Amino acid sequence: MQMVSPSLGGGSTSNCQSCGALNQFGHRFCAGCGTPLTGGASAPPPGPASPPITVQLGGSTPVEPIAPADPERPDYLRALIWPFQRPDWIERMWWLPLVHFVPVFNFIIMRGWRLDVVRRVSRNEPQPIPDLRDFGRFFADGLILWAMTGLYFLPQIFLLALFGFKPIEVGLTVLFWLFQTFTGDAVSFGALLADLGLAALVSVILPIVYWLATYPLYRVAMVRYAATGKVGVFFDVFTNLRIAGANFAAVMTLYIFEFLATMAFGMLSSALLSTVFGAVAVPLVLFPALYWTTAYLFGVFGLHVNATATK
């Protein structure tokens, strides 16, 4: 059968004269470098309609195309089930669970695969699921993303080295104090703080504050890298800061959901791994599910950034 999707753009795209990134007409700023686009506020004169994009899937019954993502209203349920709306999801995703069984390598590949999904969703492409033939690009992009993550965390590591890194010690002390509050034997909160000491508290609070401050910049840079393929966007702090500020509500909503999703998948995985069913379900379902869920939402965020650039 055939699946017919409407033409994406119909010729209504242009390349940024500064960085060469592809932008939809109507955007006032480049999605890649933030440079104002000449004549971006007006679309080109209408031309003849482009023929629909046709994807051969075998058979003869037509399939309705999946509606494009709405940048203003992220669909969290759809983020979880979107791959299964594709009739070719098994063909394109069968290998994802197998990657889980290769330590270290799995996190590199999955981050690269997720970036490709972000690229496709942020462009509302008719085929959002990457092909296994792009495996080499997944690996290269995954390495780049991990390297950039490390660079973003270097200042935090330096600060923690000054104060000492004691998150486990502090966490256990706080948990024991919480337990004692139920038995009535706990010391006062002030006494707890005095017992922990400033250095220990900083070692726990600093990572949280630092990540809250840098998350918007990193997530914007990641979306721009997906759109342009240029590593330099991670160092373009002022443009990333401007875009993050213009989309502050969207990026913080994304942060909260990503945090909650990661915690939920993590706790569920820990609970299931102690069972025979869980030992199979975690690598086959939960590990890939976290990546395809966040990939879809990161892509919708990219759509939101592009949409707000036209206002």
C-alpha positions in Angstrom: 0.0 0.0 0.0 1.0 3.6 -0.3 1.1 6.4 2.3 0.7 9.9 0.9 1.8 12.9 2.8 1.4 16.5 1.8 4.4 18.3 0.4 6.6 19.8 3.1 7.3 23.4 2.2 6.4 23.4 -1.5 9.5 25.4 -2.3 8.9 27.8 0.7 12.4 27.4 2.1 15.6 29.5 1.9 19.2 29.2 3.0 20.6 31.6 5.6 23.3 33.8 4.0 25.3 33.7 7.2 25.5 29.9 8.1 23.7 28.2 5.2 21.0 26.6 7.4 17.6 25.8 5.8 14.7 28.0 7.0 11.0 28.2 6.3 9.8 31.4 4.7 8.2 33.7 7.3 10.9 33.1 9.8 12.6 36.4 10.9 15.6 34.8 12.4 17.7 31.8 11.3 17.1 28.6 13.3 20.8 27.8 13.0 22.7 31.0 14.0 20.0 33.5 15.0 20.9 36.0 12.2 18.0 38.1 11.0 16.7 36.8 7.7 16.3 39.4 4.9 12.6 39.5 3.9 11.8 36.8 6.4 8.5 38.3 7.3 6.9 37.7 3.9 6.5 34.4 2.1 7.3 34.1 -1.6 4.7 34.4 -4.3 2.6 31.2 -4.6 3.7 28.8 -7.3 2.3 25.6 -8.7 1.4 23.0 -6.1 4.1 20.5 -5.5 3.2 16.8 -6.0 2.6 14.9 -2.8 5.4 12.9 -1.3 4.7 9.1 -1.7 6.3 6.4 0.4 5.8 2.9 -0.9 4.9 0.5 1.9 3.6 -2.5 -0.1 0.0 -3.6 -0.6 -2.8 -1.4 -2.1 -4.7 0.2 0.7 -3.8 3.9 1.3 -2.8 5.0 4.8 -3.7 8.4 6.2 -0.6 10.5 6.9 0.2 11.2 10.5 -0.7 14.7 11.5 2.3 17.0 12.0 3.3 17.9 15.5 1.9 21.1 17.0 4.7 23.3 18.3 2.4 25.2 20.6 0.8 22.2 22.3 3.2 19.3 23.0 1.3 16.0 23.1 2.8 14.0 25.9 0.8 10.8 25.2 1.8 11.0 21.5 5.4 11.3 22.6 5.1 7.9 24.1 3.3 6.1 21.3 4.3 8.0 18.1 6.6 5.3 16.7 3.7 2.8 16.6 1.6 5.2 14.5 4.1 4.3 11.7 3.4 1.0 9.8 7.1 0.5 9.3 8.2 1.0 12.9 9.3 -2.6 13.4 11.4 -2.5 10.2 13.2 0.7 11.4 13.4 0.1 15.2 14.0 -3.7 15.6 17.6 -3.1 16.5 17.2 -0.5 19.2 16.7 -3.1 22.1 19.8 -4.9 21.0 22.0 -1.8 21.5 21.2 -1.9 25.2 23.3 -5.0 25.8 26.5 -3.2 24.7 27.7 -1.1 27.6 28.9 2.5 26.9 28.3 2.0 23.2 24.6 1.9 23.8 24.4 5.5 25.3 26.5 6.9 22.4 24.4 5.3 19.7 21.0 6.1 21.3 21.9 9.8 21.8 22.9 10.0 18.1 19.7 8.2 17.1 17.6 10.6 19.2 19.3 13.6 17.6 18.2 12.3 14.2 14.6 12.0 15.4 14.8 15.5 16.7 16.0 16.7 13.3 13.2 15.0 11.5 10.4 16.0 14.0 11.5 19.6 14.1 11.2 19.8 10.3 7.9 17.9 10.3 9.3 15.4 7.9 7.0 12.6 6.7 9.4 9.9 8.0 10.4 10.7 11.6 12.1 7.3 12.3 15.7 7.1 11.2 17.1 4.3 9.1 19.6 1.8 10.4 21.8 2.7 7.4 22.7 6.0 9.2 24.3 4.0 12.0 27.7 5.7 11.5 26.1 9.1 11.8 24.4 8.1 15.1 27.7 7.1 16.5 29.5 10.3 15.4 26.6 12.5 16.6 26.5 10.6 19.9 30.2 11.2 20.5 29.8 14.9 19.8 26.9 15.2 22.1 28.7 13.5 25.0 31.8 15.7 24.4 29.6 18.8 24.5 27.9 17.6 27.6 31.3 17.1 29.3 32.4 20.6 28.3 29.2 22.1 29.7 29.8 20.4 33.0 33.5 21.3 33.3 32.8 24.5 35.4 30.6 22.5 37.8 33.3 19.8 38.2 35.8 22.6 39.0 33.6 24.1 41.6 32.8 20.8 43.2 36.5 20.1 43.5 36.8 23.2 45.6 34.1 22.3 48.0 34.5 18.5 48.0 32.1 16.0 46.4 29.9 14.2 49.0 26.5 13.6 47.6 26.2 10.0 48.8 27.2 10.9 52.4 24.9 13.9 52.5 22.0 11.9 50.9 22.3 9.1 53.5 22.5 11.6 56.3 19.3 13.4 55.2 17.5 10.1 54.6 18.4 8.9 58.2 17.2 12.3 59.5 13.9 12.0 57.7 13.4 8.5 59.2 14.1 9.8 62.6 11.5 12.6 62.2 8.8 9.8 62.1 10.2 8.2 65.3 10.5 11.5 67.1 14.3 11.1 67.6 15.4 13.6 64.9 17.5 16.6 65.8 16.4 20.1 64.6 16.8 21.1 61.0 19.3 23.7 62.1 21.4 21.0 63.9 21.2 18.9 60.8 22.6 21.7 58.6 25.4 22.3 61.2 26.2 18.6 61.2 26.5 18.4 57.4 28.6 21.5 57.0 28.6 24.0 54.2 30.9 22.1 51.9 28.7 19.0 51.9 25.6 21.0 51.3 27.2 22.8 48.4 28.2 19.5 46.8 24.5 18.6 46.6 22.9 21.9 45.9 25.4 23.2 43.4 24.8 20.5 40.7 21.0 21.1 40.9 21.4 24.9 40.6 24.0 24.6 37.8 21.9 22.2 35.8 18.9 24.4 36.1 20.9 27.3 34.8 22.6 25.6 31.9 19.8 23.3 30.8 18.1 25.9 28.6 21.4 26.8 26.9 22.3 23.2 26.3 18.9 22.2 25.0 18.7 25.1 22.6 22.2 24.3 21.4 21.3 20.7 20.8 18.2 21.6 18.8 20.3 24.1 16.7 22.9 21.4 16.2 20.2 19.0 14.9 19.1 21.7 12.5 22.5 22.8 11.2 25.0 20.0 12.0 27.4 22.7 13.2 29.2 22.0 16.5 29.9 25.7 16.9 26.3 26.4 18.0 27.2 24.9 21.4 29.7 27.7 22.0 27.3 30.5 20.6 26.2 31.2 24.2 24.6 34.6 23.6 22.4 33.4 20.7 21.4 30.4 22.8 20.7 32.6 25.7 18.5 34.9 23.6 16.5 31.9 22.1 16.1 30.3 25.5 14.9 33.6 27.0 12.3 34.0 24.1 11.1 30.4 24.8 11.6 30.2 28.5 8.2 28.7 29.4 8.6 26.0 26.7 12.2 25.0 27.6 11.4 24.8 31.4 8.3 22.7 30.7 10.5 20.4 28.7 13.0 20.3 31.5 10.3 19.3 34.1 8.9 16.6 31.8 12.3 15.2 31.0 13.3 15.1 34.7 10.0 13.4 35.6 10.2 10.9 32.7 13.8 10.0 33.5 12.9 9.4 37.2 9.8 7.4 36.3 11.6 5.2 33.7 14.5 4.8 36.2 12.3 3.7 39.1 10.2 1.4 36.9 13.4 -0.2 35.5 14.8 -0.7 39.0 11.6 -2.4 40.2 11.3 -4.6 37.1 15.0 -5.7 36.9 14.5 -8.0 39.9 12.0 -10.1 38.0 12.4 -12.4 35.0 9.8 -10.3 33.1 11.6 -7.1 33.9 15.0 -8.4 32.8 13.5 -8.8 29.4 11.2 -5.8 29.4 13.7 -3.2 30.4 16.1 -3.6 27.5 13.4 -4.4 25.0 10.9 -1.6 25.9 11.9 0.8 28.6 15.4 1.7 27.5 14.3 2.6 23.9 11.1 4.2 25.1 12.8 6.8 27.2 14.8 7.9 24.1 11.9 8.0 21.6 9.7 9.8 24.1 12.3 12.6 24.8 13.3 12.7 21.1 9.8 13.6 20.1 9.5 16.3 22.7 12.9 17.8 21.8 11.8 17.9 18.2 8.5 19.6 19.1 10.6 22.1 21.0 12.6 22.7 17.9 9.3 23.4 16.1 8.3 25.8 18.8 11.5 27.7 18.5 11.0 28.0 14.7 7.4 29.0 15.2 8.2 31.8 17.7 10.8 33.2 15.3 8.1 34.1 12.9 6.2 36.2 15.4 
